[in-house]
């Protein structure tokens, strides 16, 4: 069991956090107040987080080429910023990143690094990780699970 402080400390170490959100329909109507004359929205655009995954490794750390690293970062982060409306952050928008990541991995353009995940590892044999491959595999799984579900969006920070 994790305590609140431990969870927050672990999330602060995260280099990347992926959250899956789904439309939320409250069992009862909600009253939303206006802030300085601006409506905050209605209960028809509420969402709840249904899944999150944090990566403490730099997912682009094993990509030696600066241009490729920037391209991958742009394909992954920009379309899924939380400030973008959920309707524009659909799971299917991960495909361009996944295609580019797969081509980079298959082309040998990524490297394995020493992983800092976990604790209590054998210091003589540190864990090795291809961060881009780990991220790609996780995102492939998320796409398979959520792509055809209605009302799902992705946020990445």
PyMOL commands that set and color helices and strands:
alter all, ss='L'
color gray80, all
select helices_A, chain A and resi 4-12+43-45+66-80+86-88+91-106+131-146
alter helices_A, ss='H'
color red, helices_A
select strands_A, chain A and resi 16-23+34-35+38-39+47-55+113-114+128-129+152-156
alter strands_A, ss='S'
color yellow, strands_A
deselect
rebuild
show_as cartoon
